[in-house]
Structure formats: structure tokens, C-alpha cells
């Protein structure tokens, strides 16, 4: 077997691509004291930060609740205003139309004010026409047919009629009423508005609807009137807001 000889001082190197031994420094884990110190610091930080975190979350939730309540309140108020105005405008138009189509104003008397409007109509099926308020609603009675002019979602009060006629040949009337609606929120809010209108009777009408019956009267909240059928007067009565 042939022996290899190298000159003195020659350093031997491992062949390229051979395995090399890597020495890593020794790594030690946490000591118990370090672990306890870490837990103590973490606990202190948690105790300080958690109340601040809870306060931030609570403030955000409160703000969201306030915004939600305000949005709902604004929507409810807008819907209430629209409902009140729609009911009032429809009632105003119907009352004005009946006044214009009437032959004459029976009650209140000329220059007087009352809570019930009684109109003489040319058509026997509409005579008399009585308009007033009852338990928060506007009512109209035509002959002996009773109708409600307003919705049950609103409340009507202070229906006032004034006979503004200057003489029998120029009959006219003005009227007003208050419409209100309560918004059912955490803090209930009532929206109230006064509506007014005036109308003049048609000048071409010729009084012919009366067949000699007694005029309507109002006493102790009861309106009494008479309807004419075949030349005979029949008594009718209804509860209304009248003196």
C-alpha cells in the first residue's frame, strides 16, 4: 500500500462538498424569576389597559345608540308630520267642498261662532249636512248617513266654525281645527298643528232643499236634526262636541 507524504507545514483541507461540523452556542431557557417578572408586568399592563378598552367600547356603543335613536325619532317625526298634513288637507278640502255646494248656513248664526256647522243642501239625500268633532275625529252627517273625515291615527280637537256672512245673499264661513299625533318613543313627543280655511257658498244656488223641518240644535253634546222624507220630518240625533 502506497503511503502519501506531504511537506512539513502543509495544512490539510477537507474535500469540497464534504460534511462540516457546525458548533452552535449554548442557549438557555427562561428562568422562573424571569417568567414571574414577565407575568407581573403583563398583569399590570392588563389592569391599566382593560378599563380604558372597556370605556372606549362603551362610548362607541353609546354613540351608536344615540345615533340610532335620533334617526328613528327623525323618521317618526317626518312620518307624523306627513300623516297630520295629509289628514288635515283632505278634511279641509272635503269641508270646503260641502260649504261651497250648500244653499245656506243654518248654524252657527250670522256673525256667531260654534263647534258644529249645519248646512242646508239642495239634494234631499244630503240635507242637512252637519260637520263637527267627536272623540278626536272629524265627522260629517249627510241626511242620516254618518262618516269620519279623518284617520284614527290622528286626534282632532278645537273644531271651531264662524259664520262670516255679511248678509243672506253672501253666505260664507271660516273654520279651524287642531290636529295632533303622539310619537311613541322612549320620551313620547306630541306633534300638534292648527289648520284654518274659509269658503263662500256658490252664488248661483237657489234655496230649495228645506221642506219646513225645524233647524238643527245642539245641547249637552247631542246634535238633534230633522230629515225630510215624503214631506214628513223625522228626528235624528248624534253625539258631537257641542255646548
C-alpha positions as CSV (number, residue, x, y, z in Angstrom):
1,X,0.0,0.0,0.0
2,X,1.4,3.3,-1.1
3,X,1.9,6.0,1.5
4,X,1.4,9.7,0.8
5,X,3.9,12.1,2.1
6,X,3.4,15.9,2.4
7,X,5.9,18.6,3.1
8,X,6.2,19.8,6.7
9,X,3.7,22.8,7.4
10,X,1.2,21.7,4.8
11,X,-2.5,22.2,6.1
12,X,-4.9,19.5,5.1
13,X,-8.4,20.7,3.9
14,X,-11.5,18.5,3.6
15,X,-12.6,17.8,0.1
16,X,-15.1,20.3,-1.4
17,X,-18.7,19.3,-0.7
18,X,-17.8,17.3,2.3
19,X,-19.7,17.4,5.7
20,X,-18.8,20.2,8.0
21,X,-19.4,20.2,11.7
22,X,-21.1,23.4,12.9
23,X,-20.9,24.4,16.5
24,X,-23.8,26.3,17.9
25,X,-23.6,28.4,21.1
26,X,-25.4,27.1,24.1
27,X,-29.0,28.5,24.5
28,X,-30.6,28.7,27.9
29,X,-34.4,28.9,28.6
30,X,-36.2,31.4,30.8
31,X,-35.6,31.2,34.5
32,X,-38.5,31.1,36.9
33,X,-37.7,34.6,38.1
34,X,-37.8,35.9,34.6
35,X,-41.2,34.2,33.9
36,X,-42.7,35.5,37.1
37,X,-41.4,39.0,36.3
38,X,-43.0,38.8,32.8
39,X,-46.3,37.7,34.2
40,X,-46.3,40.5,36.8
41,X,-45.6,43.2,34.1
42,X,-48.3,41.7,31.9
43,X,-50.8,41.8,34.7
44,X,-50.0,45.4,35.5
45,X,-50.4,46.4,31.8
46,X,-53.7,44.4,31.6
47,X,-55.1,46.1,34.7
48,X,-54.3,49.5,33.3
49,X,-55.4,48.9,29.7
50,X,-58.7,46.9,30.2
51,X,-60.7,49.7,31.8
52,X,-59.6,52.0,29.0
53,X,-60.6,49.4,26.5
54,X,-64.0,48.9,28.1
55,X,-64.5,52.7,28.3
56,X,-63.8,53.1,24.6
57,X,-66.2,50.3,23.7
58,X,-68.9,51.7,25.9
59,X,-68.5,55.1,24.5
60,X,-68.8,53.8,20.9
61,X,-71.9,51.7,21.8
62,X,-73.5,54.8,23.5
63,X,-72.8,56.9,20.4
64,X,-74.2,54.3,18.1
65,X,-77.3,54.0,20.3
66,X,-77.8,57.8,20.3
67,X,-77.5,58.0,16.5
68,X,-80.0,55.1,16.1
69,X,-82.5,56.7,18.4
70,X,-82.1,60.1,16.7
71,X,-82.5,58.5,13.3
72,X,-85.7,56.7,14.4
73,X,-87.0,59.8,16.0
74,X,-86.4,61.9,12.9
75,X,-88.1,59.3,10.7
76,X,-91.0,59.0,13.1
77,X,-91.4,62.8,13.3
78,X,-91.3,63.2,9.5
79,X,-93.9,60.4,9.1
80,X,-96.0,62.1,11.7
81,X,-95.9,65.4,10.0
82,X,-96.8,63.9,6.7
83,X,-99.7,61.9,8.3
84,X,-101.0,65.0,10.1
85,X,-100.8,67.2,7.0
86,X,-102.4,64.6,4.7
87,X,-105.3,64.1,7.0
88,X,-105.8,67.8,7.6
89,X,-105.6,68.7,3.9
90,X,-108.1,66.0,3.0
91,X,-110.5,67.2,5.7
92,X,-110.1,70.9,4.7
93,X,-110.9,70.0,1.0
94,X,-114.0,68.0,1.9
95,X,-115.4,70.7,4.3
96,X,-114.7,73.5,1.8
97,X,-116.4,71.5,-1.0
98,X,-119.5,70.9,1.1
99,X,-119.7,74.6,2.1
100,X,-119.5,75.8,-1.5
101,X,-122.2,73.3,-2.6
102,X,-124.6,74.3,0.2
103,X,-127.6,76.5,-0.2
104,X,-127.2,78.3,3.1
105,X,-125.7,78.1,6.6
106,X,-128.1,77.0,9.2
107,X,-125.7,77.1,12.2
108,X,-123.9,79.0,13.6
109,X,-126.0,82.1,13.1
110,X,-124.6,85.0,11.1
111,X,-121.7,86.6,12.9
112,X,-121.6,83.8,15.5
113,X,-119.1,81.1,16.4
114,X,-119.9,77.5,17.2
115,X,-118.4,74.0,17.3
116,X,-120.9,72.5,14.8
117,X,-121.5,73.5,11.2
118,X,-125.0,72.8,9.8
119,X,-125.6,73.4,6.1
120,X,-128.8,73.2,4.1
121,X,-128.2,71.3,0.8
122,X,-130.2,71.3,-2.4
123,X,-130.2,67.5,-2.6
124,X,-132.6,65.8,-0.2
125,X,-130.2,62.9,0.3
126,X,-127.6,65.3,1.7
127,X,-129.8,67.7,3.6
128,X,-129.0,68.7,6.2
129,X,-125.2,68.3,6.2
130,X,-123.7,68.5,9.7
131,X,-119.9,68.8,10.4
132,X,-118.4,68.5,13.9
133,X,-115.9,66.7,16.0
134,X,-116.3,63.7,18.3
135,X,-113.8,61.7,20.4
136,X,-110.8,63.0,18.4
137,X,-112.2,62.7,14.9
138,X,-113.9,65.0,12.4
139,X,-117.4,63.8,11.4
140,X,-119.9,64.7,8.7
141,X,-123.5,63.7,8.7
142,X,-125.4,63.9,5.4
143,X,-129.1,63.3,5.8
144,X,-128.7,60.4,8.3
145,X,-125.5,58.9,6.9
146,X,-122.5,59.4,9.3
147,X,-118.9,59.4,8.0
148,X,-115.5,60.1,9.5
149,X,-113.3,62.5,7.7
150,X,-110.0,61.9,9.5
151,X,-107.9,58.9,10.3
152,X,-107.9,57.2,13.7
153,X,-104.1,57.7,13.7
154,X,-104.5,61.4,14.5
155,X,-106.6,63.3,17.0
156,X,-108.8,66.3,16.2
157,X,-109.7,68.9,18.7
158,X,-110.9,72.6,18.9
159,X,-113.1,72.5,15.8
160,X,-114.4,76.0,15.6
161,X,-116.8,77.4,12.9
162,X,-117.6,81.1,12.4
163,X,-120.4,82.3,10.2
164,X,-118.7,85.2,8.3
165,X,-121.7,86.0,6.1
166,X,-122.2,89.7,5.5
167,X,-125.9,89.2,4.6
168,X,-128.1,86.4,3.5
169,X,-127.2,86.9,-0.2
170,X,-123.4,86.5,0.5
171,X,-123.1,83.5,2.9
172,X,-119.6,82.4,3.9
173,X,-117.9,80.6,6.7
174,X,-114.4,80.1,8.2
175,X,-113.3,77.1,10.3
176,X,-110.3,75.8,12.1
177,X,-109.3,72.7,14.0
178,X,-106.2,71.3,15.6
179,X,-104.6,68.0,14.5
180,X,-102.2,66.2,16.8
181,X,-100.3,62.9,16.9
182,X,-98.1,61.4,19.6
183,X,-94.9,59.7,18.6
184,X,-94.3,56.6,20.8
185,X,-90.6,56.8,21.6
186,X,-88.7,56.4,24.8
187,X,-89.7,60.0,25.5
188,X,-93.2,60.4,23.9
189,X,-93.5,63.6,21.8
190,X,-96.7,65.1,20.5
191,X,-96.8,67.0,17.3
192,X,-99.7,69.5,17.1
193,X,-100.7,71.9,14.3
194,X,-103.6,74.3,13.7
195,X,-105.3,74.3,10.3
196,X,-107.6,77.0,9.1
197,X,-109.7,77.6,5.9
198,X,-112.6,79.7,4.6
199,X,-115.2,79.1,1.9
200,X,-118.0,81.0,0.3
201,X,-121.3,79.4,-0.8
202,X,-121.9,79.2,-4.6
203,X,-123.8,82.4,-5.5
204,X,-126.0,80.6,-8.2
205,X,-127.6,78.2,-5.7
206,X,-131.3,78.7,-5.1
207,X,-132.6,77.6,-1.7
208,X,-135.0,74.7,-2.2
209,X,-133.8,71.9,0.0
210,X,-135.8,72.7,3.1
211,X,-139.2,71.2,3.4
212,X,-140.2,73.1,6.6
213,X,-138.4,70.9,9.2
214,X,-137.1,72.5,12.3
215,X,-133.5,73.7,12.3
216,X,-130.8,71.5,13.9
217,X,-130.0,72.2,17.5
218,X,-127.1,71.3,19.8
219,X,-127.4,70.7,23.6
220,X,-125.3,68.8,26.1
221,X,-123.1,67.3,23.5
222,X,-126.0,66.0,21.4
223,X,-126.9,67.3,18.0
224,X,-130.6,67.0,17.0
225,X,-131.8,67.5,13.4
226,X,-134.7,66.5,11.2
227,X,-134.7,64.8,7.8
228,X,-137.4,65.3,5.2
229,X,-138.9,62.2,3.5
230,X,-142.1,62.4,1.5
231,X,-142.9,65.8,3.1
232,X,-142.6,64.4,6.6
233,X,-139.9,65.4,9.1
234,X,-138.2,62.7,11.1
235,X,-136.0,63.5,14.1
236,X,-132.4,62.3,14.3
237,X,-129.7,62.8,16.9
238,X,-125.9,62.1,17.3
239,X,-123.2,62.8,19.9
240,X,-120.9,65.6,19.0
241,X,-118.7,68.1,20.7
242,X,-121.2,70.9,21.1
243,X,-122.4,73.1,24.0
